[in-house]
Each structure stands twice: as C-alpha cells, then as structure tokens.
Amino acid sequence: MNICASLTDADSQSSLLSCSLANSQGADMVEIRFDFQKKICPEDYIDVPIPKIATLREASEGGRFFGTKEEKMAVLSSAADVGFDYIDIELDENTEVFTKCAKTCKIICSHHDFSKTPSPEEIVSTLKEAFEFSDIAKAAYATCGIRDLLALKEASELAYSEGIKFVLIGMNELGAITRVRASLMRSEFTFASLSLDTQSAPGQLTVQEMKRLGDVPLVCGVIGDPISHSMSPAIHNALMASSGIKGIYLPFRFSKDELPLLPDLMRSYGIKGVNVTIPHKENILTYLDTLTDSVKETNATNTVILENNCFVGYNTDIQGFDYAFSDLSLKGKNVLVAGSGGAAASCCSFLHAFDANIHIHSRNAKKAEAMAKRFKGKFLSENELSEQRFDVLINCTPLGMKGFPSDLPVPKECIGEGMVVMDVVYNPHITPLLAEASSKGASIIPGNEMLIGQAEESFFIFTGEKANKALMHEIFCT
C-alpha cells in the first residue's frame, strides 16, 4: 500500500519540515495542499526527495482556495515546471489546464462529493471520465451508511476490471475502512496525515498508523446504533498495538434495516470479526451460520467472526458478568435484573449458572416473562417491585447511557443500603443509577468491569492472543 502524506501547513517553511517528517515516517509521497498556504511558492519544494503532489483545492471541492482560475493555473503550472511529480486538478477544470500541465508532469483528476455516495455504476462513470484526462483518477465520497461502503467496494472492482488507475475513498469515520483496505480497493495509493490534528479530510489515519498496519492488517470492529458512545475501539486498538498485532478495530453504525448487510460488508472488506451492541444482539442471529452454546442459551450474541467463510456467533457478555462479580458469591441471592434484551439474557444465563434467585423487570412484559420462564426466574411488574427485597440490582437497559434518557430503570425505592448495584452502561462511568445507589450506601459496580471481561474474551476470539487487563483498566482511568 502506497501512502501519501497530505500536508496542510500554513506556510512553506512549516510544510518543508513536514515533508522531512513524512519521509522519516515512511510515507511514499507527499501532497502539498497549497490552498492552506497564504504565500504559495512551489519552487521552495525543489529539493524535497520524495514524490510530490501539488494540490490547490477550491472551496467547492472542500478546499480553501478562493482565487481566480488564472491564479490557480499559474500556481499549478509553476509546480509542474519546478519538478512536482503530480498535479491534482478537479474533474470540472478547463481541459487547457490538463493539456499544459501534462507536458511536464503526471495528472491526478479528482472529484469530491461531500453529500452522498452514488451507485457503483455512477462512480465508475466518474472515474472513467476522470481517467480520460489523467494518469490517475481520484474520487472521494461521503459515506453515510453501510450501503455506501458496499457501493464503493463494488465500484472499485468494476473500475479495476476496466483498466482504470484510480484512488477511491470513502470520507467520514465510516469510510476509514476504505483507507485501511486501500490495497483491497485496488487504489494506487491512499492519503494519511502526520497527526490526527492535521487531517486534510475526515476519516484519515496517520502515516505512522498506516505504516504499522501494512497492506493486509487484521480488521475487526463494533456494530450498533448508536455507536459513538462505545469505548471498544479505544480498548481493542490499544490491545492490538501493545500485543504487536498489525490490526485495527473500527466502529460501524448499523441501522436496523442495514443489519442484513453485515455478511456482505465483512466479506467485501475482509473484516475478521465484530462485536455487537444495542440494538442488534438478538436480531443478528438470523444472519449467522453457527451459534455457540452460549448464544443458543441466551438467544443473543455480542461477538461474530468470519471463519472458513461462515459466520459464527459467540456471547462473551457472560464472561463479562463473571468478571464483574468475581469477588461476590451470588448463590441464593435475590437479584433484580432490569431489562429484557440481549444483555439481560446474558445476565440471566450467568445468574442461573450460579444459583441466584432471578427476578426480571422490564417495560416489555411479554418478553420479560418468557425470559424469566427460560431461566427459572420470576417476572415482576412495577407494582410488585415494592413487595420484594433485593441483594443485587443489575441494569441491563441503555437508560443512563450517553445519548439516552437519564431515567432510572427501577424506582428509587428499590435501592437501599447494603445492596450491590451494577450497571452494564459504562459511558458515563458513574451513571445516574450508580450515583443514586452510592448516595444510599449501596456498593456499586461500574459497567467498565463487565466491558473488560467481555472484551478480554472477544479479543482472544479475534486474535488468539491474551488481553492485557491492566491496560484496559488504565484506559478507563485516563
């Protein structure tokens, strides 16, 4: 995978230092974004030792150049004359610019769409048109959903089959995988930044990170909706780096109607495995080939891997609960579980194995009653909650999570001194439920304890390596 460091310095002196840094970090080429500079001097770059791209991006294409066409032409022509290897010109530019610059250097013809990703056929048509005027066609599109990623991958195969040399990029966080999988996408090269603070486009990784990953990194991720709250990327990426694994873990926001596309996405982009979070832990089972015993028991999965072209579901949430309660005996304890989704099923499976007395409360009474029957527990309506005394309360709903209502999952009266209260929600660290429990003298277990336990098991499934639990605790403390 060839990596081009895109440099957005405000002056040539800083930019030249960035060129040296990019070279030392292993970049294969540099793009000088002249539209970020107040004083443009292409001749300052004559002695830069690695291949150079001159770009003067107009505002309509996401850049910062507001000059005239004549001024733009003069800058690009000067860059071509002083030895720049490539000139980047927009697709809708006057063909005179292509003709003049092509005499002294190679041409990259670019197109950007910051609003959408069109059909594969439209993408290929754009690349084909751009390639007619250039040595490399470049197209970048806003990736707003999973279908956009699939369209980009299909377009890359079609364009390659037609002999087009191209760079094809999905922008935004969701599009990061098109950069990581640039080789699989058949792109001539991909762009990276020197730091996350100097990205020239959304979704760019750093040169150092791209070099660490190499051409065929292990790719895993997490799917859910919402997904921005998830700390799994921070945890798994830190674990991979500390273990010396050439891999990356990416977030993928999946709406309910996109869930059937998961197998296609994983196959198309070579994604080894994903963790599954709300609201998909149960509905995902339809699209799996093999269910492990823990998944069959809970009817929920939080970990999926692609193995021998088959999708296998695991439930490591059970190990998460086991880790969270490792210092507490639950045998004979009266435990109230709030919720009736996938996390609640995993919780009940764990509690049943340790002979706890299970009570379930949920707004979905029918589902909760079925779950109580399956795990030999008892469903309690809100009116019945006050009639019981509980030793342990476990919240398995998203209430209190960042982006969700901050309501308590049960009435305050259910919480008392001496209880143990656990929340599967880990963002924020101290949820409204845990704050209420602490104020009443109850012992609390934050959701990060469960996340660490389940992440440890998921990491082993993804990589075959043991996870560093101390590192995971450190991440939550910073």
Secondary structure as GFF3:
##gff-version 3
##sequence-region A 1 478
A	DSSP	beta_strand	3	7	.	.	.	ID=ss1
A	DSSP	alpha_helix	12	24	.	.	.	ID=ss2
A	DSSP	beta_strand	29	33	.	.	.	ID=ss3
A	DSSP	three_ten_helix	34	36	.	.	.	ID=ss4
A	DSSP	three_ten_helix	42	45	.	.	.	ID=ss5
A	DSSP	beta_strand	52	55	.	.	.	ID=ss6
A	DSSP	three_ten_helix	59	61	.	.	.	ID=ss7
A	DSSP	alpha_helix	69	81	.	.	.	ID=ss8
A	DSSP	beta_strand	86	90	.	.	.	ID=ss9
A	DSSP	alpha_helix	95	101	.	.	.	ID=ss10
A	DSSP	beta_strand	106	113	.	.	.	ID=ss11
A	DSSP	alpha_helix	120	132	.	.	.	ID=ss12
A	DSSP	beta_strand	136	142	.	.	.	ID=ss13
A	DSSP	alpha_helix	146	161	.	.	.	ID=ss14
A	DSSP	beta_strand	166	171	.	.	.	ID=ss15
A	DSSP	three_ten_helix	173	175	.	.	.	ID=ss16
A	DSSP	alpha_helix	176	180	.	.	.	ID=ss17
A	DSSP	beta_strand	190	192	.	.	.	ID=ss18
A	DSSP	three_ten_helix	196	198	.	.	.	ID=ss19
A	DSSP	alpha_helix	207	213	.	.	.	ID=ss20
A	DSSP	beta_strand	218	224	.	.	.	ID=ss21
A	DSSP	alpha_helix	232	242	.	.	.	ID=ss22
A	DSSP	beta_strand	247	253	.	.	.	ID=ss23
A	DSSP	three_ten_helix	256	261	.	.	.	ID=ss24
A	DSSP	alpha_helix	262	269	.	.	.	ID=ss25
A	DSSP	beta_strand	273	276	.	.	.	ID=ss26
A	DSSP	three_ten_helix	283	287	.	.	.	ID=ss27
A	DSSP	beta_strand	290	291	.	.	.	ID=ss28
A	DSSP	alpha_helix	293	298	.	.	.	ID=ss29
A	DSSP	beta_strand	303	307	.	.	.	ID=ss30
A	DSSP	beta_strand	310	314	.	.	.	ID=ss31
A	DSSP	alpha_helix	317	324	.	.	.	ID=ss32
A	DSSP	beta_strand	334	338	.	.	.	ID=ss33
A	DSSP	alpha_helix	342	353	.	.	.	ID=ss34
A	DSSP	beta_strand	357	361	.	.	.	ID=ss35
A	DSSP	alpha_helix	365	374	.	.	.	ID=ss36
A	DSSP	beta_strand	378	379	.	.	.	ID=ss37
A	DSSP	alpha_helix	382	385	.	.	.	ID=ss38
A	DSSP	beta_strand	392	395	.	.	.	ID=ss39
A	DSSP	three_ten_helix	412	414	.	.	.	ID=ss40
A	DSSP	beta_strand	420	423	.	.	.	ID=ss41
A	DSSP	alpha_helix	432	439	.	.	.	ID=ss42
A	DSSP	beta_strand	443	445	.	.	.	ID=ss43
A	DSSP	alpha_helix	447	463	.	.	.	ID=ss44
A	DSSP	alpha_helix	469	477	.	.	.	ID=ss45
###
